[in-house]
Amino acid sequence: LVEHIMTPFQLMGSIARKDEVWNFEDESEISIYTYLGLFGSGYTVPVLVVFIQVSVMAILFGTNTDFKRGILGKEHEEQVQSFPCLSMSIVVIMLYIIKVVPDLIVRFYNSVGTASTVHARLNHISEQLWLKDDDRIGQKIGLKMDTFMNTTYVTILYIINIYIIINADDPLDIILNSLALEFVETLDEVISDSAWWDGKKRWIRAGAVEIVLQNTLKASCLKSAIKFSEEFNIPDRVVSAMCNHHPTLFCDKAVAAEDVKNPQLMNKNELIKSRCVDIALRTRNLKALQEYKKSAVYFSSLEAMFRPCFPWVRNGGLFERHFMYRTWTRWNQVLYYAPVPDLDTLFERDENNKYVLSWHLKNIVHSVDKPFANFDDNEESTTWRFVRTYFKVVLLVDFIEHVVSSWRRSRLLRIPFHILNGLLTWIAYIVQLVFPIIASAIFVELLIEMRHDYIIPFYETYEGNDSLWFTS
């Protein structure tokens, strides 16, 4: 029980201590969209990068619309690439098959949260928040941008570049376009790895701790008497009465502001710090005030700049986002109200008259009708989990489950979001399957074209004429 209770705190401690399993310094897949998904703020740079990446893709496609051939064949038989261009196209497509295709598969595997990388773990926790609807709108946008821009966008960009390659008239254009593509495709990761962005990786660790905290808090239960009653087996009318019938229960900014300043609810260190703040305010000692009263910290500089213009917005910065839940007086009333099991049904005395677990507990097993909380007896590998997730999304099983769940729980406003998310996710999964097929088909087509347009005519011209062959 202690291990179960302490698990989220141990996880947050592991992130803060820079343990090896949370090595952000060597993680190459974290992008600026990952930061947006964690904090739900700091839109400026991600929006600008999205604009750059989408604009480059549109310009590349728009300036090469006069294609000589389609994706799987020439429109006119007389239109043939020169030998150097065709050779360069074959080399680049071969590079795509042996390097880009595996890289995209691994990246997609990590992005859907089934791998053991740091980025995959963050995505998995964020996905859990999304499913529980406990995340903020900015976090929802950031999570989907992180997944879409690092999988679907990259794949579509490579498909467009294949069009450009097989229609190029200059080998140098093929090389330059491919190099430019590599730069644009990794722009979001390059910026997030810059020294000016988050050089010491302190922000990303703070964001990771926050989503673990969000996933543990179950904020939706703390704001609803019915959900709180279902979760902790306390009658909803009792919970509502203990919270003065407040519509959002423990989420009360006014009560939290009073309880935080209540000396009876402080420990010794908090009491000393509170008195120092009062003295600093009375004496107008700004240095002491900065020492004992931490100012609000924002990840986005624009948010910090314009936040004073919107004082009614309930947001005290990155480390004060859950301030309104510090309603200690209400917590003290309800904390020990939940029923506890009868210890005589759990323990018995052995031959040495010492307490041991009751043998009757062996008859209690996990079942579909009476499942254990936080228990999963289906141990499967991450690879099999990825395969299962892939087919559930492609066959729309996952989409139908989410829509039905929102309908049954009367969350009708989430259904349009599930429809949009289901469509984008389905496109993302399909594109990953289509790209290797397109690349392989184009490679075979170019080899056939090389054989038909150059190799066969070459042998037909020089066959049986040794002097001409030697002169050539």
Disulfide bonds with the S-S distance in Angstrom:
none
